[in-house]
Amino acid sequence: MATKIPVTVITGFLGSGKTSIIRHLLQNNQGRRIAVLVNEFGELGIDGELLKSCQICPENETAENQETNIFELTNGCLCCTVQEEFYPTMRELIKRRDSIDYIIIETSGLALPKPLIKAFRWQEIRNAATVDAVITVVDCAAVAAGTFASDLEAIAAQRQEDDSLEHETPLQELFEDQLACADLVILNKTDLVDSETQAQVLELVKNELPRVVKIVSSDYGKLDASILLGFESAVEDNLDSRPSHHDTEEDHDHDDEINSTHVILDRTFDPEKLQAKLEKLVQEQEIYRIKGFVAVANKPMRLVMQGVGNRFDKFYDRPWKLEEAKQTSLVFIGRNLQSSEIESQLVAL
């Protein structure tokens, strides 16, 4: 029997840096033939497009073949749509098993890892693929700021000060479930905190883990493939050691108020003015994540802009292609977001 394809599931909260880690892995694949499944939350394939722009194919393969290694699953949260999208895509990849060395799955920031892993127990997948490891990416600066605090007294204090914290947020449970399922935890964005704060975050994460798990630090997702691949954990066979808040449920329900919306504008923007406007929107609305591409006047390259809370990052990733429209396309993930309201404020710039 042919060797099973090892699958690495990379999970983590919105904006934790999952895509950056995968981009670096693909750009430094050392000849490995890697297929990637990207679970977008929203209708614009921002993360998938970012990965397609990487130089990921071995030298003896063409750029045309390279693009077929990226699969975007856009019908919703992957752990909720395993039968609709994940299963058919995995079947296609299994047919190509002789030309694939590894599969990477980037879950959306709202996905629970455990229901996805259970799908690897299905007979047709089980015979051909195995979950090599679950990697959980943690935004070190966000945790340091108290976004996910394990101290119940601190949580109680926050609830006293902020009416929005009077109920238990599903994002807290999500963070805990992602850690509980991990074989490796990556403390990302460590460049944004000092060494003392990083040590405090490390201790907090250790206290959340139900078992001993290796924890590594990363700046900008730059980790060697030898750290990320080759765990041979067969995660689907030992799920009992990975507790979840949803273990007693047949299915799980996400917060229906969390939504994704997008804005596409046929115009250019001044990057600094656009960022200032987006920062203002974040202050006015409950926006968890902004990501997308910006057309900049007199610039032949596409600007990538990403924001988590009040932290923004932007860089030029590649020249605009001749056949593509130079549009500004942004995805917003948050609570009760209205596309028309956001668009009207951006148009006014």
WOHU-V955138 format. One record per residue. N is the residue number from 1. PHI is phi in whole degrees, -180 to 180 (NA if undefined). OMEGA is omega in whole degrees, 0 to 359 (999 if undefined). D_FIRST is the distance of its C-alpha to the first C-alpha in whole Angstrom. Layout:
N;PHI;OMEGA;D_FIRST
N;PHI;OMEGA;D_FIRST
//
This chain:
1;NA;180;0
2;-65;179;4
3;-63;179;7
4;-67;176;9
5;-75;177;12
6;-75;182;15
7;-119;177;18
8;-108;178;21
9;-98;179;24
10;-109;184;27
11;-123;181;30
12;157;184;34
13;-67;178;37
14;-51;175;39
15;77;182;40
16;-74;178;38
17;115;182;37
18;-60;183;33
19;-64;178;33
20;-62;179;35
21;-63;180;32
22;-69;177;30
23;-56;180;32
24;-65;179;32
25;-63;181;29
26;-68;180;28
27;-73;179;31
28;-129;188;30
29;-79;178;26
30;53;176;26
31;85;179;24
32;-71;178;21
33;-93;189;20
34;-115;172;21
35;-102;184;21
36;-127;172;24
37;-106;181;25
38;-111;179;29
39;-96;181;30
40;-73;171;34
41;-108;185;37
42;134;187;39
43;-92;179;39
44;-95;183;39
45;-83;184;36
46;-66;182;38
47;-63;179;35
48;-62;179;32
49;-66;177;35
50;-61;181;36
51;-71;179;32
52;-65;181;32
53;-78;179;35
54;-75;171;33
55;-88;191;32
56;-110;185;28
57;-88;174;27
58;-58;187;26
59;-60;183;29
60;-90;178;27
61;-113;183;27
62;-92;178;30
63;-64;178;31
64;-63;178;30
65;-68;182;27
66;-58;185;27
67;-65;182;29
68;-72;179;26
69;-85;181;24
70;-110;181;27
71;-121;182;26
72;-102;179;29
73;-105;193;29
74;-115;183;33
75;-80;179;33
76;135;181;34
77;-52;187;33
78;-60;182;29
79;-71;178;29
80;-98;187;31
81;-123;184;29
82;-60;182;26
83;-79;184;26
84;-77;186;28
85;-122;186;27
86;-64;183;24
87;-60;178;21
88;-61;179;22
89;-67;178;22
90;-63;178;18
91;-61;179;17
92;-67;179;18
93;-67;179;17
94;-63;177;13
95;-63;181;14
96;-103;188;15
97;-58;180;12
98;-71;182;12
99;-113;181;16
100;-127;177;16
101;-94;182;16
102;-146;171;17
103;-122;176;19
104;-111;176;22
105;-115;174;24
106;-99;179;28
107;-77;173;29
108;-69;180;33
109;-66;182;36
110;-108;184;36
111;-89;170;33
112;-87;184;32
113;-71;190;28
114;-65;178;27
115;-60;177;27
116;-65;182;25
117;-64;179;22
118;-60;179;22
119;-65;179;21
120;-76;173;18
121;-88;178;18
122;-63;191;18
123;-54;185;15
124;-66;178;14
125;-80;183;14
126;-57;182;13
127;-74;187;9
128;-123;184;9
129;-144;179;12
130;-142;179;14
131;-79;181;18
132;-65;180;18
133;-171;168;22
134;-108;180;25
135;-112;180;28
136;-106;181;31
137;-99;183;34
138;-115;175;37
139;-78;187;41
140;-60;182;43
141;-67;181;46
142;-67;178;45
143;-66;179;45
144;-62;180;48
145;-80;177;50
146;92;180;49
147;-62;178;47
148;-127;182;45
149;-100;179;47
150;-92;180;46
151;-78;184;49
152;-62;179;51
153;-66;179;54
154;-67;178;54
155;-63;179;52
156;-62;179;55
157;-64;178;57
158;-64;180;55
159;-65;178;56
160;-66;186;60
161;-89;188;60
162;-136;182;58
163;-60;182;58
164;-69;181;54
165;-105;180;53
166;-73;176;55
167;-114;180;51
168;-75;182;48
169;-73;177;46
170;-65;180;42
171;-67;176;42
172;-64;179;42
173;-64;179;40
174;-61;179;37
175;-59;180;38
176;-67;179;37
177;-65;180;34
178;-66;177;33
179;-68;183;34
180;-64;183;32
181;-95;192;29
182;-79;167;29
183;-100;177;27
184;-147;176;29
185;-114;177;32
186;-107;172;34
187;-84;184;38
188;-97;179;38
189;61;179;42
190;-70;179;43
191;-69;182;46
192;-92;180;48
193;-131;177;49
194;-84;186;50
195;-64;180;49
196;-66;179;51
197;-65;179;49
198;-61;179;46
199;-64;178;46
200;-66;178;47
201;-65;179;44
202;-58;180;42
203;-66;179;44
204;-63;180;43
205;-64;178;40
206;-59;181;39
207;-68;179;41
208;-82;184;39
209;-77;181;36
210;-80;180;35
211;-155;182;33
212;-73;180;33
213;-135;179;31
214;-69;180;32
215;-123;178;34
216;-125;179;35
217;-104;182;38
218;-151;169;38
219;-111;178;40
220;59;175;39
221;71;184;36
222;-88;179;35
223;-129;181;32
224;-70;180;30
225;-59;181;26
226;-66;177;26
227;-82;188;28
228;-93;187;26
229;-118;173;22
230;90;179;20
231;-77;182;21
232;55;185;17
233;-82;186;19
234;46;189;17
235;-56;183;20
236;-62;182;19
237;-93;181;19
238;-135;180;23
239;-71;181;25
240;-64;180;28
241;-88;183;29
242;-123;186;29
243;-66;179;32
244;-134;175;34
245;-64;186;37
246;-110;182;35
247;-62;183;33
248;-91;182;36
249;-105;174;36
250;-70;179;34
251;-136;177;34
252;-124;178;36
253;-112;175;39
254;-87;177;40
255;-66;185;43
256;-65;182;44
257;-80;178;47
258;-77;182;44
259;-143;177;44
260;-122;175;43
261;-139;183;45
262;-136;178;46
263;-131;177;49
264;-122;183;49
265;-127;179;52
266;-87;180;53
267;-159;177;55
268;-97;178;55
269;-136;166;55
270;-78;186;57
271;-55;183;54
272;-70;178;56
273;-67;178;58
274;-64;180;55
275;-61;179;54
276;-62;179;57
277;-67;179;57
278;-65;177;53
279;-62;178;54
280;-67;178;57
281;-62;180;55
282;-63;179;53
283;-70;185;56
284;-87;184;57
285;-128;178;54
286;-88;181;51
287;-109;181;49
288;-88;189;46
289;-153;172;44
290;-129;178;45
291;-153;178;43
292;162;184;43
293;-118;183;45
294;-125;172;48
295;-87;182;50
296;-116;182;53
297;-58;176;56
298;63;177;56
299;-118;180;53
300;-79;184;50
301;-108;180;47
302;-85;179;46
303;-94;174;47
304;-92;178;44
305;-125;180;46
306;-134;179;44
307;-138;174;46
308;-129;185;45
309;62;179;49
310;-97;178;51
311;-101;180;49
312;-123;179;48
313;-136;178;46
314;-147;179;47
315;-160;176;46
316;-90;186;45
317;-101;180;42
318;-168;175;42
319;-68;173;45
320;-64;176;45
321;-77;183;44
322;-60;187;46
323;-89;184;45
324;-102;180;45
325;-73;178;48
326;-83;182;49
327;-107;169;49
328;-99;184;49
329;-124;183;46
330;-129;175;46
331;-107;178;44
332;-118;178;45
333;-119;182;44
334;-175;184;46
335;-120;178;48
336;55;181;50
337;-84;178;50
338;-117;183;52
339;-60;183;51
340;-64;180;55
341;-67;180;56
342;-66;182;54
343;-61;182;54
344;-62;180;58
345;-74;179;58
346;-73;179;56
347;-62;183;58
348;-72;181;62
349;-66;999;61
//
